Every structure is written in C-alpha cells, then in structure tokens.
Amino acid sequence: MELGNIIAVLGAVATFLFGMSTMTDGLEKLSSGRLEQILERLTSNVLKGVLLGAVVTGLIQSSAATTVMCVGFVNAGIMKLEQTVGIIMGANIGTTVTAQLLSLGDISSDNIVLMFLKPSFLGPILAVIGIVFYMFIKGGHKQTIGQIILGLGLLFIGMNTMSTAVAPLQELPEFQAVFTAFSNPFLGVAVGALITALLQSSSASMGILQAISTTGVVTFHIAMPLIMGQNIGTCITALISSIGASRNAKRTAMIHLFFNIIGSVFFLVVLYAGNALFHFPFWANTMSMNSIANLHLAFNVACTALLLPFNRQLVKLVKLVVPGDAEERELSVLDDRFLSSPSLALEKAHDAVVQMGEFSRDNFLLSVELLNKYDPKKLERLNETEVALDKLEELLDNYLVKLTDRALTQEESTKVSELLHTLSDFERIGDYAVNVSESATVLYNRGISFSPEAKGELEQLTAAVGETLDKTIACYQSRQRVLAVQVEPLEEVVDLMADTLKNRHVERLKTGACTVELGTQFLELLINLERISDHCSNVALRIVRQTASKDDKIRIDTHAYMRDLHHGGSNPEFDRLFGQYREKYFTPIAQSPVDP
C-alpha cells in the first residue's frame, strides 16, 4: 500500500471523526437541556425508559452521552438507580441510527433520485448547506442547525473517502490475514472494545467497520465479535464520568458495562455453539455496509429483549459488585406545570429551599463527626449530599427565573427575591461544611490532632453552631417569628466564642505553644464555623422582617435595627436570650486558655 493511500485513510478517518463530533455537539446544543428534563421526568417504568433512551440517543447520536446524563442524575439525587436501567438499554438501540444513515452508501446508482442519497453525493451537498447556515446566517438556532448539517456532511464525506482509500487493501495478503485473525471471537471482541474505548464512540468505530466492509473481507463471523466489542468499549466514557461520583452513580455506569458484557457473552456462546452444531449457512457471508448496520441494530434489540425482564436482577448484581449503603437523595419536585399558578409554584420552591437547608445541616453534622472520628464512608456521603445540594440550587435558580417571566404581584416578586437569597445562604452553608470536612481530612492524612482541651472548645462551638442551624431551618420552614428572633443572640454568642478562640490562638503562636500546622487548621475551622452562623443570621433576619409590623424599625431600616439590637440595649428579649446562650456555650470555655 502506497504512502499516499495511508495518508488518505488517516485523513478520511479524521474527517469522519470530526464530522461525528461536530454533529453530536450540535444535536446536544439544540436540545438545550430539554432532553435531560425528559429523562428526569418520564422514567416511571422500565419500558418507558427503554423508549426514552432510544429516542434521546437517536437524537443526540451518543449512547455514551445518554449514559453520562444518567450517571449525573443519579449522582445528584434526581433519578433513582432503578430508573436508569431502561434508559441505558434503550440508548444501545438509539445509537444504531448513525450506522443506518451510513449504510446509504450501498444504494444503487442506477436510479437518479436514489443516487443523491449516496454519501458521495449527499455529503458535499450537506456540507455546503451546513457551512452557509453556520457562517452566514445568524439568529435563533440557525447556526446550531448549520453545525448539525455540516457535521453530517463531513460524516458522509469521511465515510466515502475511507471507502475509496481502503479499496486497495483488499489486494494485500497481510490485510486479509489481519481480518482472518479476527475470526477468533475473543480477539475480535477485544479489538472492537479497544478501538471504541479509544474513540469513545461506538458509532464512530461502527462507521470505520462499515467503510472497511467495502473491501469484501468482512464476513459475518468476523463482524459479530467486533460489534460486540464495540458495545463494550463505549462504556468507558460513563465509567470515566463516574470517577469521584457517588456509589449509586458508579453503579449506573456499571449497569451499562454489565448489560453489554452479559448480552455479548450470551449471544457469543449461542452463535458459536449453534454454528458448531448446525453450520449456519450465513456464517461466512460477506457483509456490506447495510448488513452490518442491520446486524448492529438486531444485536442491540436482542440484548434488550433478553435482559429487560431481568432489570431488577441487573440492579442487584451491580450492588453486589459495588457494595455498601448508598443514601439516595431525592430532590423536591419543581414541575413547570406549577408555574401557571405562581402561589403554588412559590410554595413548592419554598419546600425545595427548606430541603436545601436540611441538606446543609446534614453535611454540617457529618463534617463535625469527621472532626471527632474520621470515616471515609461519611466523607463519601457528605460529598454525595453536596452534589445534590448544588443540583437543587441550579434547579431552583432556573425555576425561579422562569417564574419571574409570569405576571407576579409585588408580594410574589418579593417572595422570589427572598427565596433566591435564602437558597444562596443555604448553599454557602453547605460549602463551609465541606471546608470543615477538608480540615478533618488534612488532620487525618497528616496524622495530627488537637489536644483534648482544644477538642472540648471545638465541641462547644460546633454545638452552638448546630443549634443556630437547627433554629434557622425551623423558623424558615414554619415562618415563625418566635423562633427567628432566637437566632441572632445565639449567632452573637458564636461570634464571641470564635473571637475569643482566635485571640487565644494568636497568643499561642507568639509563645510557640502551638504548631503552625495545627494552628492553621484550627483557625480555618473557626472562620468556617463563624461564617455558617452568619448565613443563619441572614435567613432568620428575613423571617423577622417578613413577620414584623409595618412600623417596626426592621421594616424601615434593617441596619439601624441590627445596630440597636447589638449595641443599644433596647431589646430585653435579645439581652435575655444572649445571656442564656452565653451561659450555655461560652462560659464553659471562658475560664482558661488551652493549647490545640
């Protein structure tokens, strides 16, 4: 084979892969998240999941992308592990659409109408149309549509060029010998899986196989193991995306892998055992682009039909392989149908913000437990909850933005603003809880710890912050002023405790009684705990303001209200509560300085 042919093959593969990537990216952009929303909501049963998985993957042309979506949804707590099984099965069916499009290359050129559907004709036409839309027509989704058309055109051009470039290979004995070696099913599966894993696209590796089939060296018993291997290799993308994710997210990626492995092993045994007994007449038939596409489709449909009745057993299998308890975080439902009734939508949003507060409290408690006794499982659960917290914030942000497009009353607009500020406070509390867990991790990894006295100080401070957080969530959930007014005096005690411990820390550093390494972590903990209580104060203050009378000072000037509260001595209830919390939390640590 001449050097020019080799360069032509490489260039054709590059064009084909770029076309595939361009088209897929355009399809994903055009969906604008709508496909994700469909997957989130319409997976009530496994059959519906299969259909949805096939449709969504058929539209975006990437089973890996659909599976990665599922991994993300499970990781964020939006979708349960069991809901993903049908989607993943359907994704394998949907990804066969590209191969069917590429099989147009087998159309006879005798008919002038059908001739224009061949890649050699259709590719350049689509590329020209696509580049015109992409470069010269602006506005709306026209540029994205142009990207999709251009990508499809490049896909056909690359396929046609590959078919032409590999034609001389059919005369080479070495090339025929390589494909003869693939008659070993294990080698065929391994090569198919490896190539697909490298390309991270079964559609792309299938297209390359279809192009090679034009040489006439690809027979049924060679194509079948390669197709099976391609299905297995495409799982690599989801497996990579699950690294660092929750336990159930890892299980989702494993479902994709096991589904393809079990299906491949089953049909590999059936086909080869059947051929050994009955000598199938089609075993050595030469495969065309069209027959490879149909075989790909038939295999994926057969795998789905085989394993669909065992979807629950598949879930149990991955739970055995990835053992451990996975705490699933189900997020509040924010249905767009509620938007037609702003008052109802606001109530649902309020429930979701309360859930954010509960998530942030859960993570605070976990971070405190990690300080007392480090446990990697608790850290994993904390990280899972943080992902759910971030996802819920994103959902709420988008939901409330949609709500502002409606005709809202002044009171409803004010409520939207309050929700946006409060969800931000709860999200920040979750972030500071993560910071506390990171300090716990540093202490564990470096094999250092605070003295018993310093641990006692932190226990008092974290207990005060914990009560502040409990009262904040309770007052926000019930909108009770009597609970809300208890937060600020407690937050003031937390500030007092943090300032006292910071001053002690500085003195210890001056005298050399504290190491810089321990002191740094101690100071970081004080800062993060104090900031958690600050955000609690923000939330409670909103409730106090909302429930105040119209002539109350907090309604007129919030800053003046806070100044008088802390320095004016004009609020006996505040002074009483401050004294009560000071006695409860500050007095036990106020006696003598200690070393961490």
Salt bridges, closest charged atoms under 4 A:
GLU82 OE2 - LYS319 NZ 3.54
GLU327 OE2 - ARG329 NH2 2.97
GLU327 OE1 - ARG381 NE 3.10
GLU330 OE2 - LYS80 NZ 3.31
ASP335 OD2 - ARG337 NH2 2.51
ASP336 OD1 - ARG41 NH2 3.87
ASP336 OD2 - LYS402 NZ 3.15
ASP351 OD1 - HIS350 ND1 3.90
ASP362 OD2 - ARG329 NH1 3.17
GLU369 OE1 - LYS378 NZ 2.97
GLU380 OE1 - ARG247 NH2 3.11
GLU394 OE1 - LYS391 NZ 3.93
GLU418 OE1 - LYS415 NZ 2.80
GLU418 OE1 - ARG479 NH1 3.69
ASP425 OD1 - HIS535 ND1 2.69
ASP425 OD2 - ARG542 NH2 2.75
ASP431 OD2 - ARG428 NH1 2.86
GLU457 OE2 - ARG504 NH1 2.50
GLU467 OE2 - LYS471 NZ 3.69
GLU467 OE1 - LYS584 NZ 3.03
ASP470 OD1 - ARG361 NH1 3.31
GLU488 OE2 - HIS566 NE2 2.87
GLU492 OE1 - HIS566 ND1 2.94
GLU507 OE2 - LYS510 NZ 3.85
GLU517 OE2 - ARG446 NH1 3.30
GLU530 OE1 - LYS502 NZ 2.80
ASP552 OD2 - ARG481 NH2 3.65
ASP564 OD2 - LYS553 NZ 2.47
GLU573 OE2 - ARG576 NH2 2.87
